[in-house]
Amino acid sequence: KYHLLTQHLDNWIHHWNSVSAWVISEILKDDTPRARANKIERLIDIAKHLKQLFSFNTLYAFVTGFNHSSVSRLKKTWDHVKSSSQTSLNDLEELMSNLENFGAYRKHLGKSFDNCVQNPAPQFDSQRY
C-alpha cells in the first residue's frame, strides 16, 4: 500500500516537472524575441483556461515555467509581450504565490467550491436521453 502511494506521488511530481519543462522549452524554441513573446502570450492564454478548468496543479507548473531563470531573463522578449498578457500573468502569479501558505489560492479555491455548492449542475432525466 505504501509503495503504491509513493508511486502515485512520484508520477505526479514527474508530470508536474514535465509540464514546467515543456513550458520553458516551448518558449526557448523560438529564435527571435517577437516569436518568443507570441509564444508566451499563447501560453498565458492556456494558463488562464487552466484556471477556469480548476486545474491548479498544472497552472502552478505553467507559472513556474514562466518564472524559470532561462525565461525570466529574456528582457527583450518580455518587452514584446502585450501589457494585458503581462497583467494576466501577474494575476496568475499572485494566485499561485506561496505567500501566507498559498493564501490567495486557498481563498480562490474556497470561493470556487462555494459556487459549485450553491449552483449545482442541472439534473437530467436519464429516461429522456
Residue pairs with C-beta under 8 A, 6 or more apart in sequence:
12 57
16 57
16 58
16 60
16 61
17 61
19 58
19 61
19 62
19 65
20 61
20 62
20 64
20 65
20 68
21 65
22 65
23 43
23 61
23 62
23 64
23 65
23 66
23 71
24 65
24 68
24 70
24 71
26 39
26 43
27 36
27 39
27 40
27 43
27 65
27 71
27 74
27 77
28 36
28 70
28 71
29 39
30 36
30 38
30 39
33 74
33 76
33 77
33 79
33 80
34 80
36 74
36 77
36 80
37 77
37 78
37 79
37 80
37 81
40 66
40 71
40 77
40 78
40 81
40 85
41 81
41 82
41 85
43 62
43 65
43 66
44 66
44 85
44 88
44 89
44 92
45 85
46 62
47 59
47 62
47 63
47 66
47 88
47 89
47 92
48 88
48 92
50 56
50 58
50 59
50 62
51 59
51 92
51 95
54 112
56 96
56 105
56 109
59 92
59 95
59 96
60 96
62 92
63 89
63 92
63 93
63 96
65 71
66 72
66 89
66 93
67 93
72 78
78 86
94 104
95 104
95 105
95 108
96 102
96 104
96 105
97 104
97 105
